[in-house]
Amino acid sequence: MTLSPEDKHFKNHTFYSTGKLLITGEYVVLDGANALAVPTKLGQDLQVKTLNKPKIKWSSLDEKNNVWLETSFNLTNTKIELETESKDEITNRLLEILQTAKQLNPKFLTSHKGYSITTKLEFPKIWGLGTSSTLINNIANWANIDAYQLLNLTFGGSGYDIACAQNNTPITYKLINNSNLKTEITNTKKSLTPLVNPVNFNPEFKDHLYFVHLNKKQNSREGIAQYKKNNNNVSETILEINTITEQLLACKLIEDFNVLIEKHEEIISGIIKQKPVKQLLFNDFKGSIKSLGAWGGDFILASSKNNPEAYFNAKGYNTILKYIDMVK
């Protein structure tokens, strides 16, 4: 059932968005590379219930139903304000998101009613599967606004994570400069248009692919800032990455897949001036390894003909998920 804006605002409802993993194109997706991304089986929902008072009572739960954020906002026809001033960065960022949503849709949160909001993650926040992007997409759906615009005006980034939040299949994602393309969503800050194409990415060797968490959360904004210092001329690199993305989609053999992801690592390593994660942490691994998203944390992709769990466990990495358990 399609809800009208009034229904979305004034009736109880639950919004849901899927998490994300970027398989190819990290960093260079910002400059127009054709990236391959996959939505995860785990995501985040946002439940809206009406209140009789003009305020928002906000509660965020983790995957174990523990409250990790609790705050309240006062509502008027024109403003959203914290009930109690806070120095907490997450609380203030949430306020910014809600205020920006209202700027994009002035009719959002203008009734005399209030709302009890509960968000629920299906994955640990440290995993980096999209705590922020799933929230942005859910709030955008609730406010009846463009999620890409909301992202641009708050967190920034390429927007591939929003595309994953809105899709149930693997996608290719590319930003292009096309002001004449009326049917696509416009990136207001960069005047770029995201092109999202569902693709058939279902490797025959997926039973040999694993996602390994590096025991720390990587700040993607810091990674992007570092990339921008070194991306003087990436036009040739983008063509190389585009070719790798196309070849991965057509890949039938794990040996060819491994060659491609290792080549991808070498290319990105040359741009961001960092050693690939296999050289840094797993140089004796019998298989191939690729970073996913900003380098230095979150998940890596491990390709191995033999189950690598014992290898990674011995090195202190205990969060290892099979491809089929992670990807939709």
Solvent accessible surface area in square Angstrom, and as a share of the most:
residue,aa,sasa,rsa
1,M,210,0.94
2,T,133,0.77
3,L,25,0.13
4,S,45,0.29
5,P,52,0.33
6,E,102,0.46
7,D,42,0.22
8,K,37,0.16
9,H,7,0.03
10,F,65,0.27
11,K,126,0.54
12,N,95,0.49
13,H,64,0.28
14,T,63,0.37
15,F,14,0.06
16,Y,96,0.37
17,S,1,0.01
18,T,6,0.03
19,G,0,0.00
20,K,34,0.14
21,L,10,0.05
22,L,6,0.03
23,I,1,0.01
24,T,0,0.00
25,G,0,0.00
26,E,1,0.01
27,Y,15,0.06
28,V,0,0.00
29,V,5,0.03
30,L,13,0.06
31,D,62,0.32
32,G,12,0.11
33,A,0,0.00
34,N,33,0.17
35,A,0,0.00
36,L,0,0.00
37,A,0,0.00
38,V,0,0.00
39,P,0,0.00
40,T,0,0.00
41,K,99,0.42
42,L,51,0.25
43,G,0,0.00
44,Q,3,0.01
45,D,38,0.20
46,L,0,0.00
47,Q,70,0.31
48,V,0,0.00
49,K,97,0.41
50,T,49,0.29
51,L,49,0.24
52,N,146,0.75
53,K,139,0.59
54,P,68,0.43
55,K,40,0.17
56,I,0,0.00
57,K,106,0.45
58,W,4,0.02
59,S,23,0.15
60,S,3,0.02
61,L,34,0.17
62,D,25,0.13
63,E,54,0.24
64,K,148,0.63
65,N,98,0.50
66,N,84,0.43
67,V,79,0.46
68,W,68,0.24
69,L,18,0.09
70,E,129,0.58
71,T,23,0.13
72,S,26,0.17
73,F,0,0.00
74,N,62,0.32
75,L,11,0.05
76,T,75,0.44
77,N,84,0.43
78,T,107,0.62
79,K,117,0.50
80,I,3,0.02
81,E,85,0.38
82,L,30,0.15
83,E,82,0.37
84,T,103,0.60
85,E,160,0.72
86,S,32,0.21
87,K,202,0.85
88,D,64,0.33
89,E,128,0.58
90,I,87,0.44
91,T,7,0.04
92,N,57,0.29
93,R,59,0.22
94,L,5,0.03
95,L,26,0.13
96,E,62,0.28
97,I,1,0.01
98,L,0,0.00
99,Q,66,0.29
100,T,10,0.06
101,A,0,0.00
102,K,16,0.07
103,Q,136,0.60
104,L,58,0.29
105,N,21,0.11
106,P,95,0.59
107,K,155,0.66
108,F,0,0.00
109,L,4,0.02
110,T,43,0.25
111,S,30,0.19
112,H,150,0.67
113,K,91,0.39
114,G,0,0.00
115,Y,1,0.00
116,S,32,0.21
117,I,1,0.01
118,T,40,0.23
119,T,1,0.01
120,K,47,0.20
121,L,0,0.00
122,E,68,0.31
123,F,0,0.00
124,P,32,0.20
125,K,77,0.33
126,I,77,0.39
127,W,37,0.13
128,G,9,0.09
129,L,0,0.00
130,G,6,0.06
131,T,26,0.15
132,S,46,0.30
133,S,4,0.02
134,T,0,0.00
135,L,29,0.14
136,I,0,0.00
137,N,3,0.02
138,N,0,0.00
139,I,0,0.00
140,A,1,0.01
141,N,55,0.28
142,W,0,0.00
143,A,0,0.00
144,N,71,0.36
145,I,28,0.14
146,D,38,0.20
147,A,5,0.04
148,Y,13,0.05
149,Q,47,0.21
150,L,0,0.00
151,L,5,0.03
152,N,7,0.03
153,L,69,0.34
154,T,17,0.10
155,F,35,0.15
156,G,25,0.24
157,G,21,0.20
158,S,10,0.07
159,G,3,0.03
160,Y,27,0.10
161,D,25,0.13
162,I,0,0.00
163,A,1,0.00
164,C,0,0.00
165,A,8,0.06
166,Q,91,0.40
167,N,32,0.16
168,N,104,0.53
169,T,62,0.36
170,P,13,0.08
171,I,0,0.00
172,T,7,0.04
173,Y,0,0.00
174,K,67,0.28
175,L,7,0.03
176,I,41,0.21
177,N,119,0.61
178,N,50,0.26
179,S,101,0.65
180,N,125,0.64
181,L,58,0.29
182,K,176,0.74
183,T,121,0.71
184,E,64,0.28
185,I,59,0.30
186,T,71,0.41
187,N,6,0.03
188,T,66,0.38
189,K,128,0.54
190,K,78,0.33
191,S,70,0.45
192,L,32,0.16
193,T,4,0.03
194,P,4,0.03
195,L,48,0.24
196,V,44,0.25
197,N,84,0.43
198,P,91,0.57
199,V,33,0.19
200,N,131,0.67
201,F,14,0.06
202,N,91,0.47
203,P,8,0.05
204,E,131,0.59
205,F,14,0.06
206,K,60,0.25
207,D,93,0.48
208,H,65,0.29
209,L,1,0.01
210,Y,10,0.04
211,F,0,0.00
212,V,0,0.00
213,H,5,0.02
214,L,14,0.07
215,N,77,0.40
216,K,110,0.47
217,K,105,0.44
218,Q,37,0.16
219,N,58,0.30
220,S,60,0.38
221,R,100,0.37
222,E,113,0.51
223,G,9,0.09
224,I,37,0.19
225,A,52,0.40
226,Q,74,0.33
227,Y,1,0.00
228,K,110,0.47
229,K,146,0.62
230,N,43,0.22
231,N,33,0.17
232,N,144,0.74
233,N,127,0.65
234,V,17,0.09
235,S,65,0.42
236,E,133,0.60
237,T,20,0.12
238,I,22,0.11
239,L,120,0.60
240,E,76,0.34
241,I,0,0.00
242,N,23,0.12
243,T,61,0.36
244,I,2,0.01
245,T,0,0.00
246,E,107,0.48
247,Q,86,0.38
248,L,3,0.01
249,L,52,0.26
250,A,70,0.55
251,C,19,0.11
252,K,130,0.55
253,L,105,0.52
254,I,15,0.07
255,E,83,0.37
256,D,71,0.37
257,F,1,0.00
258,N,27,0.14
259,V,97,0.56
260,L,19,0.09
261,I,0,0.00
262,E,68,0.30
263,K,94,0.40
264,H,0,0.00
265,E,6,0.03
266,E,118,0.53
267,I,25,0.13
268,I,1,0.00
269,S,20,0.13
270,G,45,0.43
271,I,18,0.09
272,I,2,0.01
273,K,146,0.62
274,Q,67,0.30
275,K,123,0.52
276,P,13,0.08
277,V,10,0.06
278,K,48,0.20
279,Q,107,0.48
280,L,110,0.55
281,L,78,0.39
282,F,0,0.00
283,N,120,0.61
284,D,87,0.45
285,F,12,0.05
286,K,183,0.78
287,G,21,0.20
288,S,2,0.01
289,I,3,0.02
290,K,0,0.00
291,S,4,0.03
292,L,9,0.05
293,G,15,0.14
294,A,15,0.12
295,W,8,0.03
296,G,34,0.33
297,G,3,0.03
298,D,19,0.10
299,F,1,0.01
300,I,1,0.01
301,L,2,0.01
302,A,0,0.00
303,S,0,0.00
304,S,6,0.04
305,K,123,0.52
306,N,118,0.60
307,N,85,0.44
308,P,6,0.04
309,E,62,0.28
310,A,80,0.62
311,Y,51,0.20
312,F,0,0.00
313,N,68,0.35
314,A,92,0.71
315,K,82,0.35
316,G,39,0.38
317,Y,31,0.12
318,N,111,0.57
319,T,37,0.21
320,I,28,0.14
321,L,33,0.16
322,K,87,0.37
323,Y,10,0.04
324,I,72,0.37
325,D,82,0.42
326,M,1,0.00
327,V,10,0.06
328,K,89,0.38
